[in-house]
Amino acid sequence: MNSAPGSEIYIGLMSGTSLDGVDVAIVDFAEFPPLLLHTSTTSYTESIRRRLRQLCQSQSTSLAELYSLDVELGELYAGVVNQALETASLDRNRIAALGSHGQTISHSPDGAVAFTAQIGDPARLATRCGITTVADFRRKDIALGGQGAPLAPAFHRFLFHSGNEDRAVINIGGIANITWLPADQDAAMLGFDTGPGNTLLDYWIEKHRSQPFDDGGDWARGGRVIDSLLDEMIAAEKYFASKAPKSTGTEYFGPDWLAGYLREQHDARDVQATLLELTTHTIADAISGLPSAAVKCFVCGGGAHNRFLLERLRHLLPQCGVTTTASLGLDPNYVEAVAFAWLARERLNLRNGNIPEVTRARRGTILGAIYTGE
């Protein structure tokens, strides 16, 4: 089974750096704005989550374990897609294609050998679902000298651009990134990772309270910011001061990075409060450094549900009217899943999926490898 001729219905799958599970969105692009036919989230099992975290943090594993996880995720993603089609009462023959980001396990665009790696066997996904699948979106951009990330800014421009105001889309997953969308369509847009989003917050609360995330930021809210620690992390980390284009990952901003700064004993809750400030300050500093000071900010990703984090962003960016992408008509949970449905659409229509001024690639290029469904 190949793509459905003439269909504008696409499926997007997104597994983010928070390692919490996979989001699925079934989207009809026949209209603008596109119509969401189905959205859902499936959590990873604790076993998969633990093994992925160990792989991402240690950057060392056996080939058997690596490819076993690759296959397991491919099977899990296929099950998610098939269940979504059943729930939405959609015939898979109506689906033009499926775009799967895969699970990033390592991202090193600035190393001696530039590379990025995602798993979640797309051949298995295409075969189990019987739907043309587009995957491996990042490596072509890296082959052209780019960062391979972020890729969502092209979709942000497609859906969220306004000719009346400058906008910034702030995605807060494991890593945080921003897209600047100037109202002037002739002005160059920007998009880059600002640093840690939820990754250190999730790691710290799981370590000390056995919880996968800080619900609403309530644990951080009860702590006191350790100013000396916050100042040292911001001042000492070169990434924060480096110029865009740039991208990073949880394999860098992970437990080892944090341990390098925790040379003294601190109250665990105070550390959580400080890590939240690290996320919000680095985002706010990046927004403040944009070409336009008058910018409206729209948050998406898991961080959109951290009430305390949003409060701190609003405090640090009072001029920006920080809200979520829900105010633009798209649930903040599914912005990236919809983005990869859109990127699959761009691939099938032979349109460039990257933005060179965002990723630093030498030129725009078509992104993604195609696996035909059977």
Residue pairs with C-beta under 8 A, 6 or more apart in sequence:
1 92
1 93
1 130
1 131
1 132
1 372
1 373
1 374
2 132
2 372
2 373
3 95
3 96
3 97
3 132
3 348
4 93
4 94
4 95
4 96
7 94
7 95
7 96
8 28
8 29
8 30
8 96
8 345
9 26
9 27
9 28
9 29
9 30
9 37
9 90
9 94
9 95
9 96
10 26
10 27
10 29
10 95
10 96
10 97
10 98
10 99
10 341
10 342
10 344
10 345
11 24
11 25
11 26
11 27
11 81
11 84
11 95
11 97
11 98
11 99
11 131
11 341
11 344
12 24
12 25
12 27
12 98
12 99
12 100
12 336
12 337
12 338
12 339
12 340
12 341
12 342
12 343
12 344
13 22
13 23
13 24
13 77
13 80
13 81
13 98
13 99
13 100
13 101
13 120
13 337
13 340
14 22
14 23
14 101
14 334
14 336
14 337
14 339
14 340
15 21
15 22
15 23
15 73
15 77
15 101
15 102
15 103
15 104
15 120
16 23
16 173
16 174
16 301
16 302
16 336
17 104
17 173
17 174
17 175
17 197
17 199
17 249
17 250
18 173
18 174
18 197
18 198
18 199
18 202
18 213
18 302
19 44
19 49
19 52
19 53
19 56
19 103
19 174
19 250
20 43
20 44
20 49
20 212
20 213
20 302
21 41
21 42
21 43
21 44
22 41
22 42
22 44
22 76
22 77
22 80
23 39
23 40
23 41
23 333
23 334
23 336
23 337
24 38
24 39
24 40
24 41
24 42
24 80
24 81
24 84
24 337
25 36
25 38
25 39
25 334
25 337
25 338
25 341
26 36
26 37
26 38
26 39
26 84
26 85
26 88
26 90
26 95
26 341
27 34
27 35
27 36
27 37
27 338
27 341
27 342
28 34
28 35
28 36
28 37
29 341
29 342
29 345
33 159
33 329
33 330
34 159
34 338
34 342
36 330
36 331
36 334
36 338
37 88
37 90
38 84
38 87
38 88
38 90
39 331
39 333
39 334
39 337
40 80
40 83
40 84
40 87
41 333
42 76
42 79
42 80
42 83
44 52
44 76
48 69
48 72
48 73
48 76
51 65
51 69
52 69
52 103
52 105
54 61
55 61
55 65
55 66
55 69
55 105
56 104
56 105
56 106
56 249
56 250
56 251
56 254
57 250
57 251
57 254
57 255
57 256
59 106
59 251
66 105
66 119
69 119
70 119
70 120
70 121
71 121
71 124
73 102
73 103
73 119
73 120
73 121
74 120
74 121
74 122
74 123
74 124
74 125
74 128
75 121
75 124
75 128
76 120
77 100
77 120
77 125
78 124
78 125
78 128
78 129
79 128
81 98
81 125
81 129
81 131
82 128
82 129
85 91
85 92
85 95
92 129
92 130
92 131
95 131
96 132
96 344
96 345
96 348
97 131
97 132
97 133
97 134
97 344
97 345
97 347
97 348
97 370
98 125
98 126
98 129
98 131
98 132
98 133
98 134
98 341
98 344
99 133
99 134
99 135
99 137
99 340
99 341
99 342
99 343
99 344
99 345
99 347
99 368
100 120
100 122
100 125
100 133
100 134
100 135
100 340
101 118
101 135
101 137
101 336
101 340
102 118
102 119
102 120
102 122
102 135
102 136
103 118
103 119
103 120
104 116
104 117
104 118
104 249
105 117
105 118
105 119
105 251
106 115
106 116
106 117
106 249
106 251
107 116
107 117
107 148
107 149
107 247
107 248
107 249
107 251
108 114
108 115
108 116
108 249
108 251
109 115
109 116
109 142
109 146
109 147
109 148
109 149
109 247
110 147
110 246
114 142
115 139
115 142
116 138
116 139
116 142
116 148
116 149
118 135
118 136
118 138
120 135
122 133
122 134
122 135
122 136
122 369
122 371
123 371
125 133
125 135
125 371
126 132
126 133
126 371
126 372
126 373
126 374
127 373
127 374
129 373
130 373
130 374
131 373
132 348
132 370
132 371
132 372
132 373
133 370
133 371
133 373
134 343
134 344
134 347
134 348
134 368
134 369
134 370
134 371
135 368
135 369
135 371
136 368
136 369
137 151
137 340
137 343
137 353
137 367
137 368
138 148
138 149
138 151
138 367
139 148
140 354
140 365
140 366
140 367
140 368
141 147
141 148
141 151
141 354
141 359
141 361
141 365
141 367
142 148
144 361
144 362
144 363
144 365
145 360
145 361
145 362
146 245
146 354
146 356
146 359
146 360
146 361
146 362
147 245
147 246
147 247
147 359
147 360
147 361
148 247
148 359
149 177
149 193
149 247
149 359
150 171
150 177
150 179
150 191
150 192
150 193
150 247
150 358
150 359
151 339
151 343
151 353
151 354
151 359
151 367
152 169
152 171
152 177
152 179
152 191
152 335
152 336
152 339
153 169
153 179
153 189
153 190
153 191
153 355
153 358
154 343
154 346
154 353
154 354
154 355
154 358
155 338
155 339
155 342
155 343
156 169
156 179
156 181
156 191
156 339
157 179
157 181
157 189
157 355
158 342
159 328
159 330
159 338
159 342
160 167
160 169
160 181
160 298
160 325
160 328
161 167
161 181
161 185
162 181
162 183
163 183
163 185
164 183
165 183
165 294
165 295
165 296
166 180
166 181
166 182
166 183
166 290
166 292
166 294
166 295
166 296
167 180
167 181
167 183
167 295
167 296
167 297
167 298
168 178
168 179
168 180
168 181
168 287
168 290
168 295
168 296
168 297
168 298
168 320
169 178
169 179
169 181
169 297
169 298
169 300
169 325
169 335
170 176
170 177
170 178
170 283
170 287
170 297
170 298
170 299
170 300
170 303
170 313
170 322
171 177
171 178
171 179
171 197
171 299
171 300
171 301
171 335
171 336
172 197
172 198
172 279
172 283
172 299
172 300
172 301
172 302
172 303
172 304
172 306
172 309
173 197
173 198
173 301
173 302
173 303
173 336
174 196
174 197
174 198
174 199
174 202
174 250
175 193
175 195
175 196
175 197
175 199
175 248
175 249
175 250
175 253
176 193
176 194
176 195
176 196
176 197
176 279
176 282
176 283
176 301
176 303
177 191
177 192
177 193
177 194
177 247
178 190
178 191
178 192
178 194
178 283
178 286
178 287
179 189
179 190
179 191
179 358
180 189
180 190
180 191
180 290
180 291
180 292
180 295
181 189
182 188
182 189
182 291
182 292
187 291
188 357
189 355
189 357
189 358
190 244
190 290
190 291
190 357
190 358
191 244
191 245
191 355
191 358
192 244
192 245
192 246
192 247
192 286
192 358
193 246
193 247
193 248
194 240
194 282
194 283
194 285
194 286
195 237
195 239
195 240
195 248
195 253
195 278
195 279
195 282
196 253
196 275
196 278
196 279
196 282
197 279
197 301
197 302
197 303
198 213
198 279
198 302
198 303
198 306
199 250
199 253
199 254
200 253
200 254
200 258
200 275
200 278
200 279
201 213
201 214
201 220
201 272
201 275
201 276
201 279
201 306
202 212
202 213
202 214
203 254
203 255
203 258
204 258
204 268
204 271
204 272
204 275
205 211
205 212
205 213
205 214
205 219
205 272
206 212
208 268
208 272
209 219
211 219
213 302
214 220
214 272
214 276
214 306
216 305
216 306
216 307
216 308
217 276
217 306
217 307
217 308
217 309
217 311
218 308
219 269
219 272
220 269
220 272
220 273
220 275
220 276
220 308
220 309
221 273
221 308
222 269
222 273
223 267
223 269
223 270
223 271
223 272
223 273
223 274
224 267
224 270
224 273
225 270
225 273
225 274
225 277
226 266
226 270
226 271
226 273
226 274
229 261
229 262
229 266
229 271
229 274
230 274
230 277
230 278
230 281
232 261
233 261
233 278
234 240
234 278
234 281
234 282
236 261
239 246
239 248
239 252
240 282
240 285
244 358
245 357
245 358
245 359
245 360
247 359
258 275
262 271
276 306
276 308
276 309
276 312
277 312
279 303
279 309
280 309
280 312
280 313
280 316
281 316
283 313
284 313
284 316
284 317
287 295
287 297
287 317
287 320
288 317
293 319
294 319
295 320
296 320
296 321
297 313
297 317
297 320
297 321
297 322
297 323
298 323
298 324
298 325
298 327
298 328
299 310
299 313
299 322
299 323
299 324
299 325
299 332
300 324
300 325
300 330
300 332
300 333
300 335
300 336
301 332
301 333
301 335
301 336
302 333
303 309
303 310
304 310
304 324
304 325
304 332
304 333
305 332
310 322
310 324
313 322
314 320
314 322
324 332
325 331
325 332
325 335
326 332
330 338
343 353
343 367
343 368
344 368
346 352
346 353
346 366
346 367
347 353
347 366
347 367
347 368
347 370
348 370
350 366
351 366
352 364
352 365
352 366
352 367
353 365
353 366
353 367
353 368
354 361
354 364
354 365
354 367
355 364
356 362
356 363
356 364
